[in-house]
Amino acid sequence: MQYRPLGRTGWNISTVSFGAWAIGGTWGDVDDDESMDALHSALDLGVNFFDSADVYGDGRSERLLAQLRRERSEPFYVATKAGRRLDPHVASGYNRANLNAFVERSLVNLNTEAIDLLQLHCPPTEVFYMPEVFGVLDDLVKAGKLRHYGVSVEKVEEALKAIEFPGVQSVQIIYNLFRQRPAELLFEQTQKRGVGILARLPLSSGLLSGKMSAQTSFASDDHRLFNREGAAFDRGETFSGLDFNVGLQAVEAMRPLVPEGQSMAQMALRWIQMNPAVTCSIPGGKRASQVGDNVAAADLPPLTEATMKALADIYSHYAKPLVHQRW
């Protein structure tokens, strides 16, 4: 496993970490025993950073991570998120009373006295222009409820605004072979300010595993079925906002580029790691076998210049016209 610094926290975290959305819910059936096996496997393989949210299974993934802490002695970091419990999800809801309540609930779920890293959970754009929100987070750090805080965003614009606030240690954003815009300007700015980048949806909701086809079916509670047009939350969170069939065509174009002995998922994760501005990717994994495949990408050799060029061309042809300027 390789490790990189996360912002100015002083932490070195695994370049392939663990995203806990899938073990919480909205990804089809999930079994807690199987999820715990996946979490233990991640630790065994050197993962030391786990990303969760209070709405993943209504706290389910947070509670599983608390169980992991009880069952293991080695240290690791847990990030969670707050804000999406608001209904309606509006900027005015990001006030002191609500944020305090969300934090207290996550502290209980995680069975801890302080949250390692709290992230605002893709709030409305207006929130990034409300300094009082970040003042509340500063106060929570001073009170010992949070060790650090960051943001999770939908748009590059939101990230660029967020990093103007000095307490922001990290930006979580969709960055993968189908969503490459963050590398144009954002990464340069985060490096200048010492802000970490957590690349979420690194496998584009599983599209970049190379295991899907037009015949692939999804359970009724799987966001890859019900959110393709953004019916439940931002469309960009499902298949990176790319039309599923267009994504399948792009995957087929990528297939010949997969280095010998690697899976397509490993190539996709290694591609993310090629950018030094990225602290880590956070692929999900409901089974230990998935975790093993993902984590192995951290120690693979760099992709060749020719492969990187060919992947860039595929993005420009298939994905860029549809997603680049939207997020």
N, C-alpha and C positions, 0 to 999 in steps of 0.2 A: 504494500500500500504506500502511496505517496501522500504527503501532507503539505498544506499551504496555509499561510497566515490568514485569519479572518479579521479583516479591518484592523482596528487598533486595539482589539480585545486582548492580545497577547496569546490567543489560542492558535494552535496549529491543528487544522482539521483535515480529515480524509478527503482526497480529491474526488472520490466517488463515495457519497454518503447515502443516507436512507430517507426517502420520502414516505411519510406514514399516512398519506391520503387513502391509499388502496386498502390498508388494513382497518381503516375506520368505516368506510362505506362508500356508496355510489359507484362502485366498480364491480357490481355483481356479488355473488355469494362470497362470504369470507368466514373463515373458521378461526376462532381465537387461539386454539392450540397450534394450528398451522402458522398463524401470525407470530406467535411467540417463538416458534422454531426459526422463522425467518429473522427475527430480531436477534436471537442468540447467534445465529450463523453470521450475521453482519458483524457483531462484536468479535467473534472468533477470527474473522478475516481482516480485522484492523479498522473497521468503521468506528469512528468516535463522535459522529454528529448525526442527529436524528431530527427531522423536521416534521412538526405536527401542526394541528390547529384545533381550537375548541369546538369547531363545527364538524370535524371529521368523526362521523358516527356519534354526534352529540357528546363528545368527550371520550369516546371509546378508545381512540388511538392514544390519547394522553394517558388514560388509565393503563393501557398495555405497556406504555413506556415506564410508568411508575412501577409496574410489576417487574419489568426488566431490571430496574435499579435495585429492587429488593432481592432479586435472584443472582445478581452479579456484583462483584466487588470492585472491578476496574472502573476508573472514571470515564465518563463520556458526557457530551453536551446535548441538551435538548432545547430546540427552538419551538415555540408555538406561536399562534397568531390570535388576534382579537379584532372584533368589529363586525364579522359577518352574522353574528347572532341578532343584529339589529333588524327589526321589521316594523316599518320599512327601513331599508338600508340607505340612509340619507346622511349627509355631512353633519347635520346638527346633532345626530346621535353620538358623534365622537366627542362626548363631553366628559368632564371629570367623573361624574357619578357612574356613568356607564362603563368607562374604561376601568375604574377601580373595581366595579362589580365583576367585569370579565376576568380581570387579573386574579381576583380572589377565588373565583370558580376554578380557574386553571391551576392555581396553587394547590387546591384540594385534589383535583384530578391527578396532578403530577406528584402529589404527596411530597411537596418540597416547600422550603421557606422562601426561596427566591427562584424566579424563572431565569434560566441562563440567557435566553435571547427572546424577547417578545417582538413580534412584527405586526404592524398594522396590516390588516388582511384585505388588500385590494380595495381600499376605500374609494369613494367618489373623488374625482380629480380635485374638487374644491378643498378637500381636507389638506392637501399639500400646500395650500395657500393660507392655512390657519395656524399661525405660530403657537396659539394657545394649546393646541393638541399636543405639540411636541414639548411644551412646557409641562403638561401633565405627565408625560413619559419621563422627563427629567426628574420630576418630583418623586415618581415611583422608584427611580434608581436611587435617589437620595434616601428614600424610606427603606431601602433594602429589599423591596419586593421584586425588583428586576436587577440583574447584573448588567445587561446591555439591552439596547433596542435597535430595531431596524424597520424596514418596510418591505411589503410585498406589493408589487404594482402590476398593472396591466400594460401601461404605456411607457415608452421611453421618456416622454414629456414629464410624467409624474416622477420618474426616478431622478431626472435632472433637477427637478425642484426639491425633492426630498433631501438630496445630499447637500443642499445649502444649509441644512440644520446640523450644527456641529455634533449633536449626540447620536446621529444616525451612523451605525457601524456596518450595516449591510443592506444590500438591495437584492431582493428575490425577484427574478423576472424570467419569463419564458425565453429560453435561448437554446436553439437546437438547429439541426440541418434545415428545418423548414421555417425558422424564425431567426434571421441573422442580423436584423437591424441594430440590436444593442451594441454590436461591435463597431458601428460606424463612428459614434461620438461618445456614447455613455461610458464605455469601458475606459477610454482615455481620461475622462473626468473622474471616475471612481478611483483610478490608480493615483491620480494627482492628490486626491483627498484622503487616501488610505481607507477606502470603503470596500468591503468584500462583496463579491457577487455570488449568489446562490442561483444556479441555473435549474429552474424547475421544468417539468415536463420534458426532460432531455430526450425521451424516446417518443415524444409526440403522441401521448395516450396509447402507446403500444404500436403505432404505425411503423416506427423505425426498428421494431423487432424483426421485421420481415416475415412475420408469421401470419399476417392477415391476408384475406382475399375478399373479393366481392361477395362471397358466400358466408363470410364470418358473421355470426349472430351475437347479439348482446342481450343480457337480461334486462327486464323492464326497469330495474332500479339502477342501471348502469348509465352514467352520464354520456357515454359514447353512443347511446341510442337516443336519449331524450334531449340532449343539449346541443345537437349538431348545428342548430340554427340559433342558439343562444336563448332557448326557452326558459332556462332555470338560472343561468348566470352568464358571464361573458363568453361569447362564442369562442374566443381565442383560447379558452381553457380546454377545449375539446378538439383533438387533432390539430392543435396550434391554429385553429381558425380556418384550416385548409379543407376544401371539399374532400370527402373521404375517397372518392374515386380518383380524383386528381392526385391525392397522396399515394394511392396504390400505384399509379403510373410512375410517379417519381421514385418510389421504392424499387420498382422493377429496373429503372434506369440506373439506380445505385448498385444493384446486386452484383454486377461484374466487378465492381471496385472493392468489394470486401476482401481484405488481405487473407491469404491462405491460413487456415487454422483459427480464424476468428469468426464470431457471429456478427450479423449486421448490427445488433444492439451494441456490441463491443466497439465496432467501428464508430458508431454514432456517439458513444460516450467518449471515446478517445479523441474524436474531432473536437468536442467541447474543451477537453483538457489541453488541446493545442494552443488555446488562447491563455496567456499568462495572467490576464486580468480576472479570469474566473477562479474563484476560490474552490468551488466544488459543484458537481452536479448532484441532484437528489432524486435518482430514479426510485420508483416504488417497487415493492416486491411482496407478494402474498405468500410466496413459498421459498424455502431455503435454496432450492435449485436456481430460482431466478436471481436471488441475491448473489450467489456464487458466480453466475455468468456476468452479472453487472460489475461486481467488484474486481473481477479479473482484468477489466479494461484499464484499471489504474496503472498497471505495471506493463502494459503493452508498449512496444516501440512506437515512436512517432510515425504519423502517416507521412507518406512521401509528398513532395511538392506536386507531383503529377496528380496524385489522388486528391489532394486539396483543391487543385485547379478544376478537376473534373466534377467534384462535389459542388463547387461554387457555380459552375455552369448549369448543373441540374437545378440548383436553387433558382437561378436567374430565369430559367425556362419555365419551370412548373409553379414555384411558390411565390416568387417575388411579386409578380403582377397582381396576385390576389391578397397578399397579407402585409407586404412591406410597409406601406404608408398607413395602415390601419392601427398598428400598435407601436 
